Amino acid sequence: RYYRATYYGGHESWNLRDQHMFDTLEALRAFQGPAAKAVVWAHNSHVGDASATEMGVRGELNVGDLCRRHHGDGAFLIGFGTDRGTVAAAHDWDQPMAVMRLRPAHADSYERLFHDTGIGRFLLPLRKDPEVQRVLRPPRLERAIGVIYRPQTERQSHWFHARMAQQFDAVIHIDHTTAIGKTDPAGVC
C-alpha cells in the first residue's frame, strides 16, 4: 500500500509512513509497560504538530500530530532551528551525501527572528508562556531540510508556513550549526 501510494504521489504515502512510525512507537511503549516513556528524535517535519503547518492544510499528519491526539499534554514536542552553518544531505535523490553550506535564514522566518535576538543558542519554552505564544502565534516561514538540500531552490524546496507556538512545546535554536560527517572545509559545497 505504501509503495503504491508513493508511486502515485500525494500526501497518502507521507501519512502511511508517519502513521507506521507512530504505531511502532506505541507498540514499543506497550511492550515496555504502562509507565513507559519514549524520546523520538526526528526531523521537525515529523515531530512538530502537522496541524499547525501547511502540511496539515494539505491533509498530512505526522508523529507529533498523532502523539498530541493520543497523549494530549503527555506529549512534549521540541523543534530545532538554525540560521546558518552546514548540513549533511544529498543534492538529489540517489546522490551521495555532501556537506553543504546553508543559506542564511529567510527574512520572514522564525529562524531569522531568533537570529536577530543576537543570542547564539537557547531553549525557548512555548507551552506555558502566554507572551511567547502571542508573539509566535502568527504564521511565519520555517525551514525544513531532510535527506535532500537544494540551495538553488531553497525558498520553494525548504520553506513552509507554520504557527510555531502551536507546532511545538519548546524550540531549541542554535544560530550556527555544523553538519555531522565530513567537516573538512574543502569538502563543503
N, C-alpha and C positions, 0 to 999 in steps of 0.2 A: 504494500500500500504506500509506504514511504517513497520508494523509488518511482512508482507510477506518479505520485504527486510531484516529486522533484522533476520528472521528465516534462510534465505539463506546466510546471511553474505555478506561480501564485503563492498565497500565504499558507495553503494547506500543508505543504512539506515542512515549513517552519513550525507550525502548530503541532504536527505529529512529532517532530524531533523534540521540542521543548516539553510536550506532554509526556513523552517517553522518559526524558531526564527527570521530570517531577515524579513520575510513577516509580522510577528506580530509587530516587531519594526516599520516597515514602516506604518502599519495600525494605530498604536498608534500616530506616528508623524503626519499622515494625519488628524486624529481626532483632534489633538491639533492645527492644522493650519499651514500655510506655514512657519512661523518663528520658529516652534518648534525645539527644540534641545533635545537630549537624551544622557544619560550615560548608557552604558551597562557594568555590572560587571559580568565577566565570566572567566573561565579558559583561560590561554594563548592559548590553542589549539582551542578555539572558537573565540577569539578576535584578535589574530595575523593574518596577511595575509597568508593564507594557501599556496598561490602560491610561497612563499619564503621558503617552508619547504618540507620535504619528503611527507607530506600529498598531496601537490599539484602535485608532481610527480606521486602519485598513483591515481590521478583524484579526490581527495577530495577537497571540498570547505568548507568555514566556514563563520561565520558572518562578521569577519574582511575583508576577501576577497570580499564578496558581498558589504559591505559598501564602500570599496575603488572603486570597479567597478561602483557603482551607485552615489557616492558622491565625488569622487576624493579627493582633498585636504580638503574638508569639513569634512572628517572623520579623526579622530586623534586616532591612535591605541597605547595603552600603555600596556606594558608587565610587569610582575613581576618575580623576581628570587631570589633565596636564595642559600647559600652554605650548611647550616646545621640547625638543630633545630628539631622541631617536626611537625607532620602533623596529622590531623584527617581524617582517611579513614578506609575502611574495608580491611581485608586481601584477601577477595574474594567476588564475587557476593553473595548476600543473607546472608552475615555475618554481625554482628553488627559493628558499628563504634568503632575504637580503636584509641588511641593516640599513634603514633609510632615515634621513632627516625629516622630522615633522615640520610642516609649515606652522608658523605661529597661529594661535587660535583666532578664529573669525571674530571680527569686531562686535558682532551681535550675539556672542555666545556666553554661556556660563563660564567656560574656561577663561575667556578674556576678562570677564568681570572679576574672577578670582585672581587672575594675574595682576590686574590693576590695583589690588589691595597692597601689593608690594611685599606680601608675606610669602616666603618661599615654599612652605609646606604647612598644611594644617588639616585638622579634622573639624568638620562643621556639622554639629548635630542639627537635624531638621525636624525631628518628630515632635519635640515638646517646646519649641521656641516660636511663639506666635509672630514675633517681629521678623525673624528669619524666614518663616513661612510666607509672610506677607510680601517681603522683598523678592523672594524666589518663586512666587506663585505665577506670575505672567510667563507665558511660553517664551523660551529663548532657544537658540541653536545649541546643540550638544554634539560632540564628535564621537563617532563610533568607528573603531578600527579593529578588524578581526584578522583573519588569515591573509586578506588582501589589503594592500595600501596603494592607492593610486593618487599620488600628489598632484598630477596634472589635472585631474578632475575632482579634486578634493571636495569642493562645495557640493557637487551633485552626488558624489560617491560616499561621503563620510559624515555629512552633517544632516541632522534632522531636528525638528522642533519637539521640545519636551517641556513638561512642567515639573522641574526637579524637586520641588517641595512635596509633590505627591508621588514622584517616582521612587525616591529613596528616603530612608530614615536618617541617614547621615551620608556625607560625602568626604572623601579624602582627596585633597588637591596637592599635587607635587608639581611645582611650576616647571621644573626642568627634569626630564626623565632620561634614563639610559636604557637601551634595549638589552635584554638578556641575550647572550650569544656573543658573537664576534664583536669585540669592542675596539679593534684596531681602526683608528680614524681613516686609514687608507681604504678600509672595507666599507665605509659609509657611502651610500649613493647620494 
